[in-house]
Amino acid sequence: MASLKRWSYLLLLGSLGCSKAPPPSQFPTAQAALARMKAVYACTRGVQGDGKLDHMNEAGRIRGDVMLLAVDPARVRFDVVSPFGVTLATLTSDGQRFSFFDMKNSAFLEGPPEPCNIARLTQVRMPAHALVQLLRGEAPILVHKPEAATIQWNGSGYYRVQIPSRHEAMQELHLEPNPSDYALPYQQQRVRVLYVRVTQRDYVHFEASLFDHADAVTMQARVDELGIDPPIPPSGPACRAEIPRRIQVQVPYTHDDMRFRYEEVGLNPPLPDDIFTQPIPGGVRRQYVQCR
């Protein structure tokens, strides 16, 4: 038994000592890596998907089915649906106006699309534009001086990019080269965003982890089954890009932990008029809300 334990221990040490070599052609600067990330998602104007939302904090746990639209630069729509197909809540933002219909409490909230309002459904305070980028697999980048960002290869198989920003803010990204692109020049390598962390002094604004990347493609035109309205074309060009099928966002300060899993996802979805706004239902309590 002692020899078996020693052998297991040696295997563990060996696994800890393993280090993955970087691609033969490495990104020379952090800006070169960030430019490739942006290029990978340049054809992606937005995503549409069905999935599962799971949120946990000190108050408890909330789970549900979600239909979402997230389109550049900051347009979002979330519909929470019961197992019986009934819409329980809808959040919309067209980038200028936020609305949230809460059927359970018969309330209709409206105001500016500030992080606290977006969090009324996601429970994670994050600007809408940052949420849109994460949902399509791209990291939102803090304002920074290009020469200040640094990049270093990590033996676990990814680049660690650090970006100092204004007001003592710091951002950390983990970018993984697509395995099928390892032998290509760095200018042609696709990268996956694995991790995003934004801090300011000792305060962690959020951490996001992205898993299970897989290809998604541009959605087909939306056709009126009755043939009355003309087809609605996709909202962007033909596109193929890797989308993380699982996304986890954590806010350590508030102990919020939001996990989203795509069941289905498509790129550049057709966008009917007013899809990012919603009418005010009758018989509800209407309230203007904003961040303090």
C-alpha positions in Angstrom: 0.0 0.0 0.0 2.8 2.4 0.9 4.5 1.8 -2.5 1.2 2.4 -4.3 0.7 5.7 -2.4 4.3 6.7 -3.4 3.7 5.8 -7.0 0.5 7.9 -7.0 2.4 10.8 -5.5 5.1 10.6 -8.1 2.5 10.6 -10.9 0.9 13.7 -9.3 4.2 15.5 -9.2 4.8 14.5 -12.8 1.5 15.9 -13.9 2.1 19.1 -12.0 5.5 19.4 -13.7 4.1 19.0 -17.3 4.2 22.2 -19.3 2.6 22.8 -22.7 4.9 24.4 -25.2 3.7 27.6 -26.9 3.0 27.6 -30.6 6.1 27.9 -32.8 4.9 31.4 -33.9 4.0 33.4 -30.8 2.3 36.7 -30.5 5.0 39.3 -30.1 2.9 41.8 -28.1 -0.3 41.9 -26.2 -1.8 44.2 -28.8 -1.2 41.6 -31.5 -3.1 39.0 -29.5 -6.0 41.3 -28.8 -6.1 42.2 -32.5 -6.5 38.5 -33.4 -9.2 38.1 -30.8 -11.1 41.0 -32.4 -10.5 39.6 -35.9 -11.9 36.2 -34.9 -15.2 37.8 -34.0 -15.2 40.6 -36.5 -18.0 39.0 -38.6 -20.2 38.4 -35.5 -22.7 41.2 -34.9 -24.7 39.2 -32.3 -26.0 35.9 -31.1 -29.3 34.3 -30.5 -29.7 31.3 -28.3 -31.7 29.2 -26.0 -30.2 27.9 -22.8 -30.2 27.5 -19.0 -29.6 30.2 -16.5 -28.4 29.2 -13.0 -27.7 31.9 -10.4 -26.5 31.5 -6.8 -25.8 34.0 -4.0 -26.4 34.3 -0.2 -30.1 34.7 -0.8 -30.5 31.4 -2.5 -30.6 29.9 -6.0 -32.6 30.7 -9.1 -32.7 28.5 -12.2 -34.7 28.7 -15.4 -34.9 28.4 -19.2 -33.8 31.5 -21.1 -34.1 32.8 -24.7 -31.7 35.5 -25.4 -30.6 38.0 -28.1 -27.3 40.0 -27.7 -26.4 42.3 -30.5 -23.7 45.0 -30.8 -23.1 47.4 -29.3 -25.4 47.0 -26.3 -28.7 45.6 -27.3 -30.0 42.7 -25.3 -33.2 40.7 -24.7 -33.8 38.0 -22.2 -37.0 36.0 -21.9 -37.3 33.7 -18.9 -39.6 30.8 -19.7 -41.3 28.3 -17.4 -41.2 24.5 -18.2 -44.7 25.0 -19.6 -43.7 27.6 -22.1 -45.0 30.6 -20.2 -42.9 33.8 -20.2 -42.2 34.7 -16.6 -40.0 37.7 -17.2 -38.6 39.8 -20.0 -35.7 42.2 -20.0 -34.9 44.4 -23.0 -32.4 47.2 -23.7 -32.0 48.9 -27.0 -28.9 50.7 -25.7 -30.8 53.7 -24.6 -33.8 52.4 -22.7 -34.1 49.5 -20.3 -37.3 47.7 -19.6 -38.1 44.7 -17.3 -41.4 43.0 -17.1 -41.8 40.8 -14.0 -44.9 38.8 -14.4 -44.7 37.2 -10.9 -44.8 40.5 -9.2 -46.9 42.2 -11.8 -44.3 45.0 -12.2 -42.9 46.8 -15.2 -39.6 48.6 -14.5 -38.0 51.1 -16.9 -35.0 53.4 -16.9 -31.4 53.7 -18.3 -29.5 50.6 -19.3 -27.1 50.8 -16.4 -25.4 47.8 -14.8 -27.7 47.6 -11.8 -30.8 47.4 -14.1 -29.3 44.7 -16.4 -28.6 42.8 -13.2 -32.3 42.7 -12.3 -32.3 39.5 -14.4 -28.7 38.4 -14.7 -28.0 39.3 -11.0 -24.5 40.4 -12.0 -23.7 44.1 -12.4 -22.1 44.5 -15.8 -22.5 47.1 -18.6 -24.7 45.8 -21.4 -21.9 46.1 -24.0 -19.6 43.9 -21.9 -22.4 41.3 -21.5 -23.0 41.2 -25.2 -19.3 40.6 -25.9 -19.0 37.8 -23.3 -22.1 36.0 -24.7 -20.5 35.8 -28.1 -17.2 34.7 -26.7 -15.2 37.9 -26.9 -13.6 39.7 -23.9 -14.6 43.4 -23.3 -11.4 45.4 -23.1 -10.7 48.2 -20.7 -9.4 51.6 -22.0 -5.7 51.4 -21.9 -2.4 52.5 -23.5 -1.4 49.9 -26.0 2.3 49.8 -24.9 1.2 49.2 -21.3 -0.4 45.8 -21.9 1.8 42.7 -21.4 1.6 39.1 -22.6 3.3 35.9 -21.3 2.8 32.3 -22.2 1.5 30.1 -19.4 2.6 26.4 -19.3 -1.0 25.4 -18.9 -1.6 26.2 -22.6 -2.7 29.8 -22.8 -1.4 33.4 -23.1 -1.8 35.6 -20.0 -2.5 39.1 -21.0 -2.5 41.9 -18.4 -4.0 45.3 -19.2 -3.5 48.3 -16.7 -6.3 50.9 -17.1 -7.4 54.1 -15.6 -8.0 54.7 -11.9 -5.8 51.8 -10.9 -8.0 49.2 -12.7 -6.4 46.1 -14.0 -7.7 43.4 -16.4 -6.4 39.9 -16.9 -7.2 37.7 -19.9 -6.4 34.1 -20.7 -6.3 33.5 -24.5 -5.9 30.0 -25.8 -4.7 29.4 -29.4 -7.1 27.1 -31.3 -5.4 23.7 -31.3 -5.9 23.3 -35.1 -4.0 26.6 -35.6 -0.9 25.8 -33.5 1.4 25.4 -36.5 0.2 28.6 -38.3 1.8 32.0 -38.2 0.4 34.0 -35.2 -1.3 36.4 -37.7 -3.6 33.5 -38.7 -4.2 31.8 -35.4 -7.7 31.9 -33.9 -7.8 32.4 -30.1 -10.4 31.5 -27.5 -11.1 33.6 -24.5 -10.9 31.4 -21.4 -11.0 33.8 -18.6 -11.6 37.5 -17.9 -10.9 39.3 -14.6 -11.3 43.0 -13.8 -10.1 44.5 -10.6 -9.6 48.0 -9.2 -7.2 48.3 -6.3 -8.2 45.3 -4.1 -11.8 45.1 -5.4 -12.8 42.4 -8.0 -15.5 43.8 -10.3 -16.1 40.4 -11.9 -14.5 37.2 -13.1 -15.7 35.3 -16.2 -14.8 31.8 -17.3 -15.7 30.5 -20.7 -15.9 26.8 -21.6 -16.8 24.3 -24.3 -16.0 26.4 -27.4 -17.7 25.2 -30.6 -18.5 26.6 -34.0 -21.7 28.5 -34.6 -22.9 29.9 -38.0 -25.1 32.7 -39.3 -28.8 32.1 -38.9 -31.2 31.8 -41.8 -33.6 34.6 -42.7 -36.8 34.7 -40.7 -39.8 33.9 -42.9 -43.4 34.7 -42.2 -45.3 31.4 -42.4 -48.4 33.2 -43.6 -46.5 34.9 -46.4 -47.8 38.4 -45.4 -44.6 40.1 -44.2 -41.3 39.9 -46.2 -38.5 37.8 -44.9 -36.2 39.4 -42.4 -32.5 38.8 -43.3 -29.7 38.0 -40.9 -28.4 41.1 -39.1 -24.8 40.5 -40.3 -22.7 38.7 -42.9 -22.1 35.0 -43.4 -20.0 34.1 -40.4 -18.5 31.1 -38.6 -17.0 31.6 -35.1 -16.5 29.6 -31.9 -19.0 30.4 -29.2 -18.4 29.2 -25.6 -21.3 26.9 -24.7 -20.9 27.5 -21.0 -20.2 30.9 -19.4 -19.7 31.6 -15.7 -19.6 35.1 -14.2 -18.7 35.6 -10.5 -18.7 38.7 -8.4 -16.7 37.8 -5.2 -17.8 40.9 -3.3 -21.5 40.1 -3.5 -21.0 36.3 -3.7 -23.0 36.3 -7.0 -22.4 33.3 -9.3 -24.2 33.3 -12.6 -23.9 30.3 -14.9 -25.3 30.2 -18.4 -25.3 27.2 -20.8 -26.3 27.4 -24.4 -28.6 24.6 -25.7 -28.7 26.2 -29.2 -27.0 29.3 -30.6 -26.7 31.1 -33.9 -24.9 34.1 -35.2 -26.2 37.4 -36.7 -29.9 36.6 -36.0 -32.7 38.3 -38.0 -34.0 41.2 -35.9 -37.8 42.1 -36.1 -38.7 45.8 -35.5 -38.8 46.7 -31.8 -37.4 43.4 -30.6 -35.3 45.3 -28.1 -38.2 47.2 -26.6 -41.5 45.9 -25.1 -45.0 47.4 -24.7 -46.3 48.1 -21.2 -48.8 45.4 -20.2 -52.1 46.5 -18.7 -52.7 46.2 -15.0 -49.1 46.3 -13.9 -47.2 48.5 -11.4 -45.0 50.8 -13.5 -41.8 52.1 -11.9 -38.8 54.2 -13.1 -35.5 52.7 -11.7 -31.9 53.8 -11.9 -28.5 53.2 -10.2 -27.5 55.3 -7.2 
